[in-house]
Amino acid sequence: MTCEDVRLAAMALADGEEPALAREVIEVHVAGCMRCQQDLDALTAQARMWRSYSRRSYATDLWPAIETRLGRWRPRLAILVLLLVAFRVLEVAPARAAGLWFPLLAIVAAGVVFALLQQNPFTINTELRLDAEES
C-alpha cells in the first residue's frame, strides 16, 4: 500500500464513492504520514471552497420575449409549412421527369420563403432582449 493508494481511496471516500481501502486503513495511514495528512487537508479545504460557491441565478424571465417573437412569426410559419409540404408532395410525385424545372422550383421556393421571413437567413443574431430593456 502506497501513499498514492491511500490518497485515491481518501478522495473516493470524500466524493461519496466506495474506496478501494477500508476507512480504518485510510485513517491509520493518514495519522502516521505527514505528507498524506497535508495533501488531504488541502483537498478538504479545496472541497470546502467549491461547496461555498453557488451558481448565479437570474431574475429575468426570457420566455415572454421569446413567446412574443414566436407569436409574430405564426402566420409566416404556417405559410412556410404549407410551402414545404407542397414541395415534398411535388418531389415524391412520380409523374414524369421534370428536368431542370424541379431544381428551379426549389430555388424559387427558397426565395419565397426568405421573402416571407423578411430576414436574411444567413445572419445570426445572438442578442435577445426583453421589450422593457429596449426602450
N, C-alpha and C positions, 0 to 999 in steps of 0.2 A: 504494500500500500504506500503510495507516494503522496506528497503534498498536493499534487495536481488532482489525484483521485479524490482526495478529501474536499478540495475546493469545488470540483464539479458536483460532488454529492451535496455539498452545503448549498450551492446555487440552486440545484434541483429542489432541495428541501424548501428554500426560501421562495421559490416560484410555485410551490404547492404541488410539485410532482413527487413521484416516488423515487427517492435517491437509491443509488447503487449500493450504498453502505448504510448500516443502521445508524439512527440518530445518536445512540450512545457512543459508537465508534467515532463519529464525527466530533462530538463534544470532547471526548478524551484526547483526541489528536490536537484539536484546536487549543485546548487548555495547556498542552505541553509544547506547542510550536508557535513561537512568537511571530514568525513570518505569516503563517496561515491566519493567525488571530488578527494581524494588521490588515491583511487582504480582506477578510470577512467584515471587519469593521468598516473599511472603505466601501465595500459593496452594500452594506446595510445603510450607510449614510447616503449613498447614491440612490438606493431604492426609496429611502425616506424623501429625498429631494424630488424624485419623479412623482411620488404619490402626492406631494404638496401642489403640484401643477394641476390645473384643470383646463378643460377646453373652453375657448371663448364661445359664449352663446350670444346670438344676435337677436335683438328685439324686433327687427324689421321683418315683416311678413311679405315675401315677394309674390305670393300666389295671386293676390288681387291684381297686380300689374300684369302678370302673365295671363290671367284669365281675361282681362280687358283686351289685351293684344290678340288673343286667340278669338275672341268674340268678333273683332273686326274682320278676321280672315274667313269666317264661316261661309259666307256666300261664295267667296273665291275658291275656297277649298272644295265646296260642293261641285263647282264647275270643273275644277281640276280633276276630281274623281270621275266625273262623267266623261271627260276627255280621255282619261287613262283607260276607262272601261271600253269606250268606243275604239280606241286604238288597239286594245288587246283583242277585241272581237274581230276587227279587220285583220289583225295579224294571224289569228287562228283560222279564219275563214279559208277553206281550201278551194276557193272559186277558180281562179286562173292566175297565171303568173302576172304579177303587176309590174314587173320590170323595174324601171327607175322611179316609178310613181310612189312605191311604198316607202323607200328611204326619204324621198322628198316630202311625203306626208308626215313622216316622223319629225323632220326638221321644222316644218310649218307648225306642227302641233307644239313643239318645244317653244317656238317663237310666240305662239298664242298664250301658252302658259306663262311665259316671262312677262308678256304684256298684261295679263290678268293680275299677276302678282305685283306689278308696278315696282319691281325691285330687281336689281342686278343679283342673280343667284350666286355669283362667284365672289361676292364680298362677304366678309364675316364681321358681324357686329357683336362685340363681346360686352358691350355696355347694356345693362338693364337697370333702368331707374324707375322708381315709383313716380306717379304723376305729381305727387306733392313735392318731390325733390326737384322736378324740372322747372317749376315756377320760381 
